[in-house]
């Protein structure tokens, strides 16, 4: 699938546990901020994330995709 710029969707995969969740969040935020208008699909392999971690990451991605961060 192409984005507004005609480029293909960027698929990015992370493998993270609870200890890596904060660094993953920073990386995800940087990914979106440095690729404005680009369609990004984030895939996360759960290697021990807590429900709280998952909620925070989902909330972050929603804010970044809506531009309301």
C-alpha positions in Angstrom: 0.0 0.0 0.0 1.3 3.5 -0.9 1.2 6.6 1.3 0.3 10.2 0.4 3.8 10.6 -1.1 3.4 7.5 -3.3 5.9 5.5 -1.3 5.3 2.1 0.0 4.2 1.6 3.6 7.3 1.4 5.9 7.0 -1.8 8.0 9.1 -1.8 11.2 9.3 -4.6 13.7 10.5 -4.4 17.3 11.1 -7.3 19.8 10.8 -5.9 23.3 10.3 -6.8 26.9 9.3 -4.6 29.9 12.9 -3.3 30.3 13.2 -2.2 26.7 9.7 -0.6 26.4 10.9 3.0 27.2 13.6 2.9 24.5 11.2 1.3 22.0 8.8 4.2 22.7 11.5 6.8 22.0 12.5 4.9 18.8 8.8 4.8 17.6 8.4 8.5 18.3 11.5 9.3 16.3 10.4 7.1 13.5 7.1 9.0 13.1 8.7 12.5 13.6 11.3 11.9 11.0 8.9 10.5 8.4 6.0 12.9 8.3 3.2 11.9 6.0 4.7 8.4 5.5 2.5 5.4 6.2 4.2 3.4 8.9 3.1 0.0 10.2 4.7 -1.0 13.5 4.8 -4.6 14.5 5.9 -5.6 18.1 7.0 -9.0 19.2 6.0 -9.2 22.9 8.9 -10.7 24.8 7.5 -9.7 28.2 5.7 -6.4 27.9 3.2 -5.6 30.7 -0.4 -4.5 29.9 0.6 -1.0 31.0 3.5 -1.0 28.5 1.2 -2.1 25.7 -1.4 0.6 26.6 1.3 3.3 26.6 2.7 2.2 23.3 -0.7 2.0 21.7 -1.6 5.5 23.0 1.7 6.9 21.8 1.2 5.5 18.3 -2.4 6.8 18.2 -1.2 10.3 19.1 1.6 10.2 16.5 -0.7 8.9 13.7 -3.2 11.6 14.5 -0.6 14.4 14.7 -1.8 15.3 18.2 1.4 14.6 20.1 
